[in-house]
Amino acid sequence: MDKNIVWHNYAVEKTHRGELKGHKPVILWFTGFSGSGKSTVANALESALHQNGVHTYLLDGDNVRHGLCKDLGFSDADRIENIRRVGQLSKLMVDAGLVVLTAFISPFQAERDMVRELVEDGEFIEVFLDTPLEICEQRDPKGLYKKARAGEIKNFTGIDSDYQPPVAPEVKLNTGENSLEESVQQLIDYLKDKNIIK
């Protein structure tokens, strides 16, 4: 880093912002195969949290690729850079006192760990949607598995690109067995148990 770039300390800090909002700032990092329900669960959880006065922001993989990461493809190197950018943005949002929900396949453990290391202990909550590939492929909400099987999409996670399941996620959801409401309640219970929300 350039030696002429110096960190500027702020009078208002993360703890002040969190106290004002009435909850702790965290990142809920949803990871899993395409079609596992990351965006669906994150969206439903954000709605439930919003109704309870929790200040949130949802970062979705497809939406981020329309702007912040529109210059990236799906090679391993581009996926790593995608997660690096989202991690840095999430860190800023945690500093702003928000509960950040991110819905990204994020197939590599090293990149998820990299984001975890950006924030303080307890501020990164890895939510693994442990939904079998067969179920995700049957759902295929965007028709991506069909295209990947036909060779129209390269480097597709679960087909011709690797997915590394989380080693020790804070929360594990199986949307193949549990309803959306059950998954959301499991997450709310976790957040309350950890005194993140009231």
C-alpha positions in Angstrom: 0.0 0.0 0.0 1.1 3.5 -0.8 2.9 5.0 2.3 1.1 8.3 1.6 -2.3 6.7 2.3 -3.1 7.1 6.0 -6.1 5.7 7.8 -8.4 8.4 9.2 -10.1 7.6 12.5 -13.8 8.7 12.9 -15.4 10.2 15.9 -18.5 8.1 15.3 -17.7 4.4 15.4 -19.4 1.1 14.7 -20.4 0.6 18.3 -22.1 4.0 18.3 -24.0 3.2 15.1 -25.1 -0.2 16.5 -26.3 1.3 19.7 -28.4 3.8 17.8 -30.0 1.1 15.7 -30.6 -1.2 18.7 -29.0 -4.3 17.4 -25.5 -5.7 16.6 -24.1 -5.3 13.1 -23.2 -8.6 11.4 -22.8 -10.3 8.1 -25.1 -13.2 7.3 -23.2 -15.0 4.5 -25.5 -17.3 2.6 -23.6 -19.9 0.6 -24.7 -23.0 -1.4 -25.4 -24.3 -4.9 -27.4 -22.3 -7.4 -31.1 -23.1 -6.7 -30.5 -24.0 -3.0 -32.6 -21.0 -2.0 -30.0 -18.4 -0.9 -31.8 -15.4 -2.4 -35.2 -16.7 -1.4 -34.3 -17.3 2.3 -32.2 -14.1 2.5 -35.1 -12.0 1.1 -37.6 -13.5 3.4 -35.3 -13.1 6.4 -34.7 -9.4 5.5 -38.5 -8.8 5.3 -39.0 -10.4 8.8 -36.1 -8.4 10.2 -37.3 -5.2 8.7 -40.8 -5.7 10.2 -39.1 -5.9 13.6 -37.2 -2.7 13.1 -33.8 -4.2 12.3 -31.7 -2.1 9.9 -30.6 -4.4 7.0 -29.2 -4.5 3.5 -29.3 -7.5 1.1 -26.5 -8.0 -1.4 -27.5 -10.6 -4.0 -25.1 -12.2 -6.4 -26.9 -11.4 -9.6 -27.7 -7.9 -8.6 -24.1 -7.1 -7.6 -23.0 -8.3 -11.0 -25.2 -5.6 -12.6 -23.0 -2.9 -11.1 -20.1 -3.3 -8.7 -18.9 -6.5 -10.3 -20.2 -6.2 -13.9 -16.7 -6.4 -15.3 -16.2 -9.9 -13.9 -16.8 -13.3 -15.5 -17.0 -16.7 -13.8 -13.4 -18.0 -13.9 -12.0 -19.0 -10.6 -10.0 -15.7 -10.5 -13.1 -13.6 -11.2 -15.1 -15.4 -8.6 -12.4 -14.7 -6.0 -12.3 -11.0 -7.0 -16.2 -10.9 -6.9 -16.1 -12.2 -3.3 -13.3 -9.9 -2.3 -15.2 -6.8 -3.5 -18.4 -8.0 -1.8 -16.5 -8.7 1.4 -15.0 -5.2 1.5 -18.5 -3.7 0.9 -20.0 -5.9 3.6 -17.3 -4.8 6.0 -18.2 -1.1 5.4 -21.9 -1.9 5.9 -21.1 -3.6 9.2 -19.2 -0.6 10.2 -22.3 1.4 9.4 -24.2 -0.7 11.9 -26.2 -2.8 9.6 -27.2 -6.5 9.5 -25.9 -7.4 6.0 -27.3 -10.4 4.2 -25.3 -11.7 1.3 -26.5 -14.4 -1.2 -23.6 -15.7 -3.2 -22.6 -19.2 -4.3 -19.1 -18.3 -3.0 -17.8 -21.8 -3.8 -14.4 -21.5 -2.2 -13.7 -21.8 1.6 -10.6 -19.6 1.4 -12.7 -16.7 0.1 -15.4 -17.1 2.7 -12.7 -17.2 5.4 -11.1 -14.1 3.9 -14.4 -12.2 4.4 -14.7 -13.6 8.0 -11.2 -12.2 8.8 -12.3 -8.7 7.6 -14.6 -8.3 10.6 -14.5 -8.9 14.3 -15.3 -12.3 16.0 -19.0 -13.0 15.9 -19.7 -10.6 13.1 -19.5 -13.2 10.3 -22.3 -15.8 10.3 -21.8 -18.4 7.6 -25.2 -19.8 6.6 -24.8 -23.0 4.6 -27.8 -24.0 2.5 -27.0 -27.7 2.6 -29.4 -28.6 -0.2 -28.4 -31.6 -2.4 -27.3 -30.8 -5.9 -30.0 -33.1 -7.3 -32.7 -31.0 -5.7 -31.1 -27.7 -6.8 -30.9 -29.1 -10.4 -34.5 -30.3 -10.3 -35.6 -26.8 -9.2 -33.4 -25.0 -11.8 -35.3 -21.7 -11.3 -33.1 -19.8 -13.9 -32.6 -22.7 -16.3 -28.9 -22.6 -15.7 -28.3 -26.2 -14.9 -30.0 -27.2 -18.2 -27.7 -24.8 -20.1 -24.6 -26.0 -18.1 -25.4 -29.7 -18.9 -25.8 -28.7 -22.6 -22.4 -27.1 -22.5 -23.8 -23.6 -23.0 -22.4 -22.3 -19.7 -18.8 -23.0 -18.6 -17.4 -23.1 -15.0 -20.8 -23.7 -13.5 -20.7 -24.7 -9.8 -21.6 -28.3 -9.2 -21.3 -29.3 -12.9 -17.8 -28.4 -14.1 -16.6 -26.1 -11.3 -16.0 -27.1 -7.7 -18.0 -26.2 -4.6 -16.3 -26.5 -1.2 -18.9 -27.0 1.5 -18.3 -24.9 4.7 -16.2 -26.7 7.3 -18.0 -25.3 10.3 -20.9 -23.0 9.4 -22.7 -21.2 12.2 -26.1 -22.2 10.7 -27.0 -25.0 8.4 -30.2 -25.0 6.5 -31.8 -27.7 4.3 -34.3 -26.1 2.0 -35.0 -29.5 0.5 -36.6 -30.7 3.7 -37.6 -27.5 5.6 -40.1 -24.8 4.5 -39.1 -21.2 3.9 -40.9 -20.2 7.2 -38.9 -22.9 9.1 -35.6 -21.7 7.6 -36.3 -18.1 8.5 -37.4 -19.0 12.0 -34.2 -21.0 12.5 -32.1 -17.9 11.6 -34.1 -15.6 13.7 -33.7 -18.0 16.7 -30.0 -18.0 16.1 -29.8 -14.2 16.0 -31.8 -13.9 19.2 -29.8 -16.6 20.9 -26.5 -14.7 20.1 -28.1 -11.4 21.3 -27.7 -9.8 17.8 -31.3 -8.8 17.7 -33.9 -8.5 20.5 
